[in-house]
Amino acid sequence: MASAAGSRAKGLGAKVNPRKLAKLAAVYENSSVRRLGYLLELAGHVRQAKALEPFASKAKSVKPLDPSVKSFIVSLASPLQKNPKWMLLINEPVEIES
């Protein structure tokens, strides 16, 4: 999931107006917005990601980047990284095509 989403973020990021993105993000679940912000940042779309940072600052708990990866499988894998800025547990590698 994360690799496909990373590719979509790369293609979509340059086309999105940061102000409109932030306004639209307000109607979505906070963890989904944080995931998008993280992926946009990885893809190099800094302005768009920055527009979503206020949502990350409101986060009260860390969420997995890929919620479909079950926690018991994750615990068997190598130690996970936590991204403190986006309050995400990086439980799936992300590949951004150049």
N, CA, C and O atoms as a DFTB+ gen file, in Angstrom:
392 C
 N C O
     1  1       0.818      -1.191       0.000
     2  2       0.000       0.000       0.000
     3  2       0.861       1.254       0.000
     4  3       0.623       2.168      -0.790
     5  1       1.852       1.309       0.870
     6  2       2.637       2.531       1.030
     7  2       3.412       2.890      -0.230
     8  3       3.539       4.071      -0.553
     9  1       3.935       1.893      -0.955
    10  2       4.679       2.201      -2.170
    11  2       3.774       2.772      -3.247
    12  3       4.143       3.729      -3.927
    13  1       2.601       2.198      -3.405
    14  2       1.644       2.720      -4.387
    15  2       1.204       4.126      -3.999
    16  3       1.083       5.003      -4.854
    17  1       0.969       4.333      -2.730
    18  2       0.559       5.657      -2.256
    19  2       1.684       6.666      -2.443
    20  3       1.429       7.830      -2.753
    21  1       2.910       6.235      -2.259
    22  2       4.050       7.120      -2.465
    23  2       4.141       7.584      -3.907
    24  3       4.437       8.750      -4.171
    25  1       3.889       6.680      -4.835
    26  2       3.903       7.047      -6.255
    27  2       2.783       8.016      -6.586
    28  3       2.975       8.948      -7.367
    29  1       1.609       7.801      -5.995
    30  2       0.483       8.711      -6.233
    31  2       0.773      10.097      -5.656
    32  3       0.452      11.112      -6.274
    33  1       1.375      10.131      -4.484
    34  2       1.713      11.419      -3.859
    35  2       2.712      12.179      -4.719
    36  3       2.636      13.402      -4.831
    37  1       3.639      11.465      -5.318
    38  2       4.645      12.095      -6.183
    39  2       3.967      12.760      -7.380
    40  3       4.281      13.902      -7.716
    41  1       3.037      12.049      -8.024
    42  2       2.364      12.579      -9.204
    43  2       1.358      13.665      -8.897
    44  3       1.211      14.615      -9.666
    45  1       0.676      13.535      -7.797
    46  2      -0.387      14.470      -7.432
    47  2       0.147      15.749      -6.800
    48  3      -0.417      16.825      -7.000
    49  1       1.210      15.639      -6.056
    50  2       1.712      16.750      -5.252
    51  2       1.929      18.055      -5.981
    52  3       1.544      19.111      -5.478
    53  1       2.535      18.011      -7.151
    54  2       2.845      19.246      -7.877
    55  2       1.596      19.951      -8.387
    56  3       1.628      21.153      -8.655
    57  1       0.501      19.220      -8.523
    58  2      -0.724      19.781      -9.090
    59  2      -1.641      20.409      -8.046
    60  3      -2.590      21.112      -8.395
    61  1      -1.367      20.162      -6.782
    62  2      -2.287      20.559      -5.717
    63  2      -1.907      21.913      -5.114
    64  3      -0.748      22.151      -4.772
    65  1      -2.893      22.787      -4.990
    66  2      -2.721      24.075      -4.329
    67  2      -2.683      23.820      -2.819
    68  3      -3.642      23.268      -2.280
    69  1      -1.611      24.203      -2.118
    70  2      -1.494      23.921      -0.686
    71  2      -2.663      24.453       0.148
    72  3      -3.119      23.775       1.069
    73  1      -3.143      25.633      -0.156
    74  2      -4.247      26.222       0.610
    75  2      -5.535      25.406       0.431
    76  3      -6.253      25.149       1.397
    77  1      -5.814      25.006      -0.805
    78  2      -7.005      24.191      -1.073
    79  2      -6.868      22.812      -0.435
    80  3      -7.843      22.245       0.059
    81  1      -5.651      22.282      -0.452
    82  2      -5.396      20.977       0.155
    83  2      -5.694      21.009       1.652
    84  3      -6.337      20.099       2.174
    85  1      -5.237      22.039       2.336
    86  2      -5.474      22.165       3.779
    87  2      -6.963      22.295       4.075
    88  3      -7.460      21.723       5.046
    89  1      -7.665      23.038       3.249
    90  2      -9.107      23.219       3.446
    91  2      -9.847      21.891       3.258
    92  3     -10.735      21.552       4.040
    93  1      -9.480      21.155       2.228
    94  2     -10.095      19.859       1.956
    95  2      -9.742      18.842       3.045
    96  3     -10.578      18.023       3.427
    97  1      -8.517      18.896       3.536
    98  2      -8.056      17.941       4.550
    99  2      -8.856      18.037       5.841
   100  3      -8.938      17.068       6.597
   101  1      -9.440      19.190       6.095
   102  2     -10.194      19.397       7.337
   103  2     -11.388      18.457       7.471
   104  3     -11.868      18.236       8.583
   105  1     -11.873      17.906       6.377
   106  2     -13.036      17.009       6.450
   107  2     -12.635      15.534       6.527
   108  3     -13.497      14.659       6.607
   109  1     -11.336      15.259       6.503
   110  2     -10.860      13.881       6.566
   111  2     -10.319      13.553       7.950
   112  3     -10.011      14.442       8.744
   113  1     -10.212      12.268       8.219
   114  2      -9.663      11.791       9.489
   115  2      -8.210      12.262       9.624
   116  3      -7.442      12.216       8.663
   117  1      -7.851      12.708      10.811
   118  2      -6.530      13.272      11.068
   119  2      -5.407      12.322      10.668
   120  3      -4.422      12.758      10.071
   121  1      -5.531      11.041      10.980
   122  2      -4.442      10.112      10.665
   123  2      -4.246       9.971       9.156
   124  3      -3.116       9.791       8.700
   125  1      -5.312      10.049       8.384
   126  2      -5.195       9.987       6.922
   127  2      -4.476      11.216       6.383
   128  3      -3.664      11.116       5.463
   129  1      -4.775      12.358       6.953
   130  2      -4.133      13.607       6.532
   131  2      -2.643      13.563       6.876
   132  3      -1.810      14.021       6.094
   133  1      -2.312      13.017       8.034
   134  2      -0.901      12.903       8.423
   135  2      -0.150      11.977       7.473
   136  3       0.990      12.252       7.096
   137  1      -0.793      10.882       7.091
   138  2      -0.154       9.959       6.143
   139  2       0.125      10.666       4.819
   140  3       1.204      10.522       4.245
   141  1      -0.852      11.427       4.341
   142  2      -0.673      12.164       3.094
   143  2       0.455      13.187       3.230
   144  3       1.286      13.311       2.331
   145  1       0.490      13.909       4.328
   146  2       1.551      14.889       4.549
   147  2       2.927      14.247       4.530
   148  3       3.859      14.774       3.924
   149  1       3.050      13.114       5.192
   150  2       4.316      12.380       5.225
   151  2       4.738      11.968       3.816
   152  3       5.892      12.151       3.430
   153  1       3.801      11.412       3.053
   154  2       4.113      10.960       1.695
   155  2       4.452      12.125       0.768
   156  3       5.361      12.026      -0.055
   157  1       3.722      13.221       0.906
   158  2       4.032      14.408       0.093
   159  2       5.434      14.923       0.405
   160  3       6.183      15.306      -0.494
   161  1       5.775      14.927       1.688
   162  2       7.109      15.380       2.092
   163  2       8.193      14.475       1.510
   164  3       9.206      14.959       1.004
   165  1       7.979      13.162       1.584
   166  2       8.947      12.223       1.009
   167  2       9.101      12.431      -0.493
   168  3      10.194      12.284      -1.041
   169  1       8.004      12.772      -1.150
   170  2       8.015      12.962      -2.603
   171  2       8.605      14.313      -3.002
   172  3       8.746      14.602      -4.191
   173  1       8.948      15.136      -2.020
   174  2       9.574      16.416      -2.309
   175  2       8.613      17.576      -2.502
   176  3       9.020      18.646      -2.953
   177  1       7.352      17.382      -2.168
   178  2       6.350      18.443      -2.293
   179  2       6.214      19.152      -0.942
   180  3       5.228      18.984      -0.224
   181  1       7.220      19.934      -0.627
   182  2       7.349      20.553       0.689
   183  2       6.210      21.534       0.984
   184  3       5.675      21.533       2.093
   185  1       5.836      22.361       0.023
   186  2       4.766      23.350       0.256
   187  2       3.439      22.661       0.577
   188  3       2.713      23.086       1.476
   189  1       3.133      21.607      -0.155
   190  2       1.883      20.892       0.087
   191  2       1.920      20.184       1.444
   192  3       0.934      20.200       2.181
   193  1       3.044      19.572       1.765
   194  2       3.176      18.893       3.056
   195  2       3.080      19.890       4.204
   196  3       2.434      19.618       5.217
   197  1       3.719      21.038       4.046
   198  2       3.707      22.064       5.095
   199  2       2.281      22.529       5.397
   200  3       1.966      22.857       6.541
   201  1       1.424      22.558       4.384
   202  2       0.031      22.962       4.582
   203  2      -0.720      21.978       5.481
   204  3      -1.740      22.331       6.072
   205  1      -0.217      20.748       5.583
   206  2      -0.877      19.724       6.399
   207  2      -0.257      19.581       7.792
   208  3      -0.787      18.844       8.624
   209  1       0.844      20.263       8.057
   210  2       1.515      20.160       9.358
   211  2       0.624      20.506      10.550
   212  3       0.752      19.860      11.590
   213  1      -0.273      21.495      10.453
   214  2      -1.136      21.778      11.609
   215  2      -1.975      20.574      12.056
   216  3      -2.307      20.453      13.236
   217  1      -2.311      19.698      11.129
   218  2      -3.076      18.503      11.488
   219  2      -2.214      17.556      12.313
   220  3      -2.703      16.930      13.253
   221  1      -0.940      17.450      11.965
   222  2      -0.026      16.589      12.714
   223  2       0.192      17.120      14.124
   224  3       0.320      16.341      15.069
   225  1       0.235      18.431      14.270
   226  2       0.467      19.008      15.598
   227  2      -0.713      18.778      16.540
   228  3      -0.558      18.886      17.756
   229  1      -1.880      18.464      16.001
   230  2      -3.062      18.178      16.824
   231  2      -3.155      16.703      17.219
   232  3      -4.000      16.329      18.032
   233  1      -2.299      15.876      16.651
   234  2      -2.369      14.434      16.892
   235  2      -2.044      14.103      18.341
   236  3      -1.114      14.657      18.928
   237  1      -2.821      13.198      18.901
   238  2      -2.616      12.785      20.290
   239  2      -1.943      11.415      20.392
   240  3      -1.428      11.048      21.447
   241  1      -1.951      10.668      19.294
   242  2      -1.346       9.340      19.329
   243  2      -0.663       9.033      18.003
   244  3      -0.975       9.616      16.965
   245  1       0.274       8.103      18.073
   246  2       1.000       7.657      16.886
   247  2       0.143       6.618      16.172
   248  3      -0.436       5.735      16.804
   249  1       0.069       6.733      14.859
   250  2      -0.687       5.782      14.040
   251  2       0.269       5.129      13.050
   252  3       1.280       5.731      12.687
   253  1      -0.030       3.907      12.604
   254  2       0.832       3.271      11.608
   255  2       0.670       3.935      10.243
   256  3      -0.419       4.381       9.881
   257  1       1.759       3.993       9.501
   258  2       1.690       4.522       8.143
   259  2       0.736       3.671       7.313
   260  3      -0.108       4.201       6.590
   261  1       0.872       2.362       7.416
   262  2      -0.011       1.451       6.686
   263  2      -0.882       0.713       7.693
   264  3      -0.418      -0.232       8.330
   265  1      -2.136       1.128       7.846
   266  2      -3.002       0.495       8.841
   267  2      -3.398      -0.939       8.491
   268  3      -3.922      -1.656       9.343
   269  1      -3.156      -1.367       7.256
   270  2      -3.526      -2.734       6.874
   271  2      -2.510      -3.764       7.358
   272  3      -2.805      -4.959       7.371
   273  1      -1.315      -3.319       7.757
   274  2      -0.300      -4.228       8.285
   275  2      -0.636      -4.488       9.746
   276  3      -0.651      -3.567      10.563
   277  1      -0.902      -5.729      10.065
   278  2      -1.330      -6.088      11.419
   279  2      -0.177      -5.976      12.414
   280  3       0.972      -6.275      12.087
   281  1      -0.497      -5.545      13.620
   282  2       0.528      -5.250      14.625
   283  2       1.373      -6.460      15.014
   284  3       2.561      -6.298      15.291
   285  1       0.803      -7.670      15.044
   286  2       1.621      -8.826      15.429
   287  2       2.642      -9.155      14.346
   288  3       3.720      -9.663      14.656
   289  1       2.330      -8.881      13.102
   290  2       3.292      -9.084      12.020
   291  2       4.381      -8.022      12.113
   292  3       5.561      -8.313      11.917
   293  1       3.985      -6.815      12.409
   294  2       4.935      -5.715      12.550
   295  2       5.919      -6.004      13.671
   296  3       7.109      -5.720      13.532
   297  1       5.445      -6.564      14.779
   298  2       6.322      -6.822      15.919
   299  2       7.382      -7.875      15.597
   300  3       8.429      -7.910      16.244
   301  1       7.128      -8.727      14.612
   302  2       8.110      -9.727      14.210
   303  2       9.177      -9.138      13.288
   304  3      10.258      -9.707      13.139
   305  1       8.878      -8.037      12.693
   306  2       9.802      -7.393      11.757
   307  2      10.881      -6.629      12.517
   308  3      10.906      -6.609      13.748
   309  1      11.755      -6.014      11.764
   310  2      12.817      -5.219      12.377
   311  2      12.227      -4.032      13.134
   312  3      11.068      -3.675      12.922
   313  1      13.014      -3.423      14.012
   314  2      12.505      -2.276      14.779
   315  2      11.949      -1.187      13.852
   316  3      12.510      -0.900      12.794
   317  1      10.859      -0.606      14.271
   318  2      10.173       0.383      13.444
   319  2      10.628       1.791      13.773
   320  3      10.998       2.100      14.906
   321  1      10.592       2.625      12.770
   322  2      10.898       4.036      12.970
   323  2       9.612       4.768      13.313
   324  3       8.529       4.429      12.837
   325  1       9.766       5.770      14.144
   326  2       8.643       6.652      14.442
   327  2       8.985       8.008      13.846
   328  3      10.084       8.524      14.051
   329  1       8.051       8.577      13.116
   330  2       8.247       9.916      12.586
   331  2       7.535      10.867      13.535
   332  3       6.307      10.958      13.509
   333  1       8.291      11.585      14.381
   334  2       7.662      12.441      15.389
   335  2       6.911      13.638      14.799
   336  3       5.937      14.111      15.384
   337  1       7.355      14.117      13.663
   338  2       6.691      15.266      13.045
   339  2       5.264      14.920      12.625
   340  3       4.331      15.682      12.880
   341  1       5.103      13.766      11.981
   342  2       3.786      13.362      11.475
   343  2       3.079      12.400      12.424
   344  3       1.951      11.983      12.159
   345  1       3.737      12.045      13.530
   346  2       3.164      11.121      14.521
   347  2       2.733       9.817      13.845
   348  3       1.605       9.350      14.000
   349  1       3.685       9.246      13.084
   350  2       3.429       8.006      12.363
   351  2       4.481       6.965      12.704
   352  3       5.653       7.284      12.902
   353  1       4.047       5.730      12.768
   354  2       4.931       4.590      12.917
   355  2       5.179       4.065      11.505
   356  3       4.244       3.628      10.833
   357  1       6.412       4.105      11.058
   358  2       6.728       3.727       9.679
   359  2       6.851       2.203       9.623
   360  3       7.930       1.644       9.816
   361  1       5.735       1.554       9.356
   362  2       5.654       0.098       9.387
   363  2       5.686      -0.527       7.996
   364  3       5.463      -1.728       7.846
   365  1       5.957       0.273       7.000
   366  2       5.998      -0.203       5.613
   367  2       6.963       0.689       4.833
   368  3       6.879       1.914       4.929
   369  1       7.878       0.093       4.061
   370  2       8.791       0.932       3.279
   371  2       8.036       1.679       2.181
   372  3       7.061       1.173       1.625
   373  1       8.497       2.870       1.886
   374  2       7.878       3.687       0.842
   375  2       8.906       3.927      -0.247
   376  3      10.022       4.374       0.018
   377  1       8.515       3.626      -1.471
   378  2       9.389       3.877      -2.615
   379  2       8.784       5.002      -3.437
   380  3       7.632       4.928      -3.865
   381  1       9.571       6.036      -3.648
   382  2       9.145       7.163      -4.474
   383  2       9.948       7.089      -5.766
   384  3      11.172       7.218      -5.754
   385  1       9.256       6.880      -6.870
   386  2       9.948       6.817      -8.161
   387  2      10.360       8.211      -8.599
   388  3       9.608       9.173      -8.442
   389  1      11.575       8.310      -9.155
   390  2      12.020       9.628      -9.607
   391  2      11.737       9.849     -11.068
   392  3      12.052      10.912     -11.604
